[in-house]
Amino acid sequence: MAMLRVIIRGRCERREFVEPYRQCTAMLEGIGAECCVNPVDTGEPTDFVLFFQSHPQEFSKAELAQLRRNNPFAPFFYVLGVCCEGMLRTTGPLDSPFYRYAHGWTGQEPEQIRRFLTDQPSLFSLPLTAENDEIAQWMDRSAIVRLPGERFVHSGNLTITAPLECLILTHFGPFGNDSAMNRFLFDEYERLGYAPIFSGKALPEAFEGKILADTDDSPPEKILESIQRLCRRFADNDFTVYVDSPRFDEKNGYIQAGVTQVLPKIR
């Protein structure tokens, strides 16, 4: 069986790319894939191309066109740095629908790459014509790492119930101004087999299940304060927070406060 080959292009040593790069290379090593970082000759056929793009037009059109000609079936996946904010509006769309801003890295992306490379359904099974809403919905579904019916406990033990309740916060500190986002979360988790409920103005005294919170435009310190209060109150819950473009230090602060995962908002 031929060895899987993955090309990685870009300045992987930049601070914003360190953790995504580490996770991806560890995954590739785990499945025995050959990882070629910034190869001089990109003519050899490859199974997947991963870009860490620091700024717009870092990779020339000629280079990308040649890579595509050599690898017509290999997905191109871009991890975009902070200097690429607004790039899709000003310099045109990427030549691939698959991209993730570094500040929105969820940790689920390496699993999607692994699944593709091992011939399992994944994000990269979608066609190159996939629209943003299809990508966003797939990534949101893939970020749900615990199956419906699994109860989360910090000790690491899981007991099975059916179905697991999912609490969507509509009123808590700065959270819950986007009713459309709350409705989307309700529909998506209900489709996955959860029993979602809206919190309303008064939080329950006790809750056992998955908690979702969509943040507004409050300052990060205010969001952090609300997260800390919630995590103290519901310490043993799986808690997912949706944030609009958090910086690395903000995201890490939320995780340290007790959040299970921080995901980018879905537009």
MOQUIVEN-V414538 format. One record per residue. N is the residue number from 0. RES is the residue in one letter. PSI is psi in whole degrees, 0 to 359 (* if undefined). OMEGA is omega in degrees with one decimal (* if undefined). BURIAL is I if it has 9 or more other C-alpha atoms within 8 Angstrom, else O. Layout:
<<N,RES,PSI,OMEGA,BURIAL> <N,RES,PSI,OMEGA,BURIAL>>
This chain:
<<0,M,130,-178.4,O> <1,A,144,179.0,O> <2,M,139,174.9,O> <3,L,140,-178.3,I> <4,R,129,-179.0,I> <5,V,131,174.8,I> <6,I,133,174.3,I> <7,I,126,-179.1,I> <8,R,141,174.8,I> <9,G,181,-177.9,I> <10,R,81,-174.8,O> <11,C,342,-176.5,I> <12,E,350,179.3,O> <13,R,144,-174.0,O> <14,R,320,-177.0,O> <15,E,341,-177.8,I> <16,F,353,-171.8,I> <17,V,309,-175.9,I> <18,E,314,175.2,O> <19,P,319,179.8,I> <20,Y,317,179.6,I> <21,R,314,-178.2,O> <22,Q,318,-178.0,I> <23,C,315,-179.1,I> <24,T,324,176.7,I> <25,A,319,178.1,O> <26,M,316,-178.9,I> <27,L,321,176.5,I> <28,E,322,-178.2,I> <29,G,330,179.8,O> <30,I,7,175.9,O> <31,G,27,179.8,O> <32,A,146,174.4,I> <33,E,124,-176.4,I> <34,C,114,-177.5,I> <35,C,107,-176.8,I> <36,V,118,179.7,O> <37,N,55,179.7,O> <38,P,147,178.0,O> <39,V,318,179.7,O> <40,D,115,179.9,O> <41,T,20,-176.3,O> <42,G,338,-178.9,O> <43,E,136,-179.3,O> <44,P,143,-178.9,O> <45,T,162,-176.6,I> <46,D,340,-174.7,I> <47,F,142,178.4,I> <48,V,123,-177.9,I> <49,L,122,-178.9,I> <50,F,133,167.7,I> <51,F,98,-170.7,I> <52,Q,118,-175.9,I> <53,S,328,-176.5,I> <54,H,161,-179.7,I> <55,P,144,176.4,I> <56,Q,25,175.0,O> <57,E,325,179.2,O> <58,F,125,-174.1,O> <59,S,155,177.8,O> <60,K,324,-179.8,O> <61,A,318,178.9,O> <62,E,315,-178.7,O> <63,L,319,179.7,I> <64,A,319,179.1,O> <65,Q,317,177.3,O> <66,L,319,-179.3,I> <67,R,320,178.2,I> <68,R,320,-179.0,O> <69,N,335,-173.3,I> <70,N,69,-173.8,I> <71,P,340,-176.8,O> <72,F,2,-179.8,O> <73,A,125,175.3,I> <74,P,144,171.0,I> <75,F,122,-179.4,I> <76,F,124,-176.9,I> <77,Y,130,166.7,I> <78,V,115,-171.0,I> <79,L,136,178.0,I> <80,G,176,-175.8,I> <81,V,332,179.7,I> <82,C,353,178.0,O> <83,C,2,177.8,I> <84,E,128,179.9,O> <85,G,354,-176.3,O> <86,M,321,-175.9,I> <87,L,340,178.1,I> <88,R,331,-172.2,O> <89,T,325,-176.9,O> <90,T,3,177.9,O> <91,G,167,-177.4,O> <92,P,157,173.4,O> <93,L,166,178.4,O> <94,D,14,177.5,O> <95,S,144,178.0,I> <96,P,354,-173.2,I> <97,F,109,177.4,I> <98,Y,160,177.1,I> <99,R,130,173.1,I> <100,Y,141,-177.2,I> <101,A,324,-179.0,I> <102,H,346,178.2,I> <103,G,12,-179.4,I> <104,W,128,-175.5,I> <105,T,345,-174.6,I> <106,G,351,178.2,O> <107,Q,346,-176.3,I> <108,E,316,177.9,O> <109,P,326,177.9,I> <110,E,322,176.9,I> <111,Q,320,177.4,I> <112,I,315,-179.9,I> <113,R,316,-179.0,I> <114,R,319,178.8,I> <115,F,314,-175.9,I> <116,L,340,178.6,I> <117,T,23,172.9,O> <118,D,43,174.1,O> <119,Q,156,177.6,O> <120,P,137,-177.4,O> <121,S,177,174.4,I> <122,L,321,-173.4,I> <123,F,2,170.6,I> <124,S,344,177.2,O> <125,L,151,-179.8,O> <126,P,162,178.7,O> <127,L,347,177.9,O> <128,T,6,-178.5,O> <129,A,140,-179.8,I> <130,E,166,-176.8,O> <131,N,322,-177.8,O> <132,D,326,176.1,O> <133,E,318,178.3,O> <134,I,312,-176.8,I> <135,A,317,-179.5,I> <136,Q,320,178.4,O> <137,W,315,-178.7,I> <138,M,324,177.5,I> <139,D,319,178.5,O> <140,R,319,-176.7,O> <141,S,339,179.5,O> <142,A,348,179.6,O> <143,I,95,-169.8,O> <144,V,345,177.7,O> <145,R,133,-177.3,O> <146,L,152,174.4,O> <147,P,137,-178.7,I> <148,G,348,178.0,I> <149,E,133,-179.2,I> <150,R,129,-174.8,I> <151,F,130,174.7,I> <152,V,137,-173.9,I> <153,H,338,178.9,O> <154,S,345,-178.3,O> <155,G,353,179.1,O> <156,N,141,179.0,O> <157,L,129,173.4,O> <158,T,147,-171.6,O> <159,I,130,171.8,O> <160,T,169,179.9,O> <161,A,129,-14.3,O> <162,P,162,178.4,I> <163,L,133,178.2,I> <164,E,151,179.6,I> <165,C,116,-176.7,I> <166,L,118,178.1,I> <167,I,117,-175.7,I> <168,L,124,176.1,I> <169,T,340,178.1,I> <170,H,105,174.2,I> <171,F,109,-178.6,I> <172,G,233,-177.5,O> <173,P,359,-170.8,I> <174,F,156,161.6,I> <175,G,22,-179.5,I> <176,N,342,-175.2,I> <177,D,94,-177.5,O> <178,S,328,179.4,O> <179,A,320,177.6,O> <180,M,318,178.6,I> <181,N,320,179.5,I> <182,R,320,177.5,O> <183,F,314,179.6,O> <184,L,318,179.3,I> <185,F,309,-176.9,I> <186,D,319,-175.7,O> <187,E,317,-179.1,I> <188,Y,329,174.9,I> <189,E,319,178.6,I> <190,R,329,-179.3,O> <191,L,357,175.5,O> <192,G,3,176.1,O> <193,Y,171,173.4,I> <194,A,81,-175.1,I> <195,P,145,175.4,I> <196,I,150,175.0,I> <197,F,143,-175.2,O> <198,S,326,-171.8,I> <199,G,188,-175.8,O> <200,K,329,-176.7,O> <201,A,120,176.9,O> <202,L,147,176.5,O> <203,P,154,178.3,O> <204,E,325,179.0,O> <205,A,149,178.8,O> <206,F,140,177.9,O> <207,E,111,-177.2,O> <208,G,206,-177.9,I> <209,K,136,179.6,I> <210,I,133,178.0,I> <211,L,138,177.6,I> <212,A,131,176.3,I> <213,D,123,-175.8,I> <214,T,159,175.3,I> <215,D,206,-175.9,I> <216,D,21,178.2,O> <217,S,156,176.9,O> <218,P,149,-177.6,O> <219,P,324,-179.0,O> <220,E,328,177.6,O> <221,K,320,176.3,I> <222,I,317,179.9,I> <223,L,318,179.0,I> <224,E,317,179.4,O> <225,S,320,177.7,I> <226,I,316,-179.2,I> <227,Q,318,179.2,I> <228,R,317,-178.6,O> <229,L,318,-178.4,I> <230,C,328,175.4,I> <231,R,325,-176.7,O> <232,R,321,-178.5,O> <233,F,69,-169.3,I> <234,A,336,-173.4,O> <235,D,24,-177.8,O> <236,N,152,171.4,I> <237,D,117,-168.9,I> <238,F,115,179.0,I> <239,T,131,-180.0,I> <240,V,134,176.2,I> <241,Y,124,-174.7,I> <242,V,143,179.7,I> <243,D,101,175.2,I> <244,S,63,177.9,O> <245,P,147,172.9,I> <246,R,166,-177.4,O> <247,F,314,-177.1,O> <248,D,325,177.5,O> <249,E,312,-179.2,I> <250,K,315,179.3,I> <251,N,323,178.3,O> <252,G,320,178.9,I> <253,Y,319,178.7,I> <254,I,315,-179.8,I> <255,Q,332,178.9,O> <256,A,347,176.9,I> <257,G,359,178.7,I> <258,V,140,178.9,I> <259,T,316,178.2,O> <260,Q,150,177.2,I> <261,V,121,-177.9,I> <262,L,150,176.1,I> <263,P,149,179.4,I> <264,K,150,179.2,I> <265,I,123,-178.1,O> <266,R,*,*,O>>
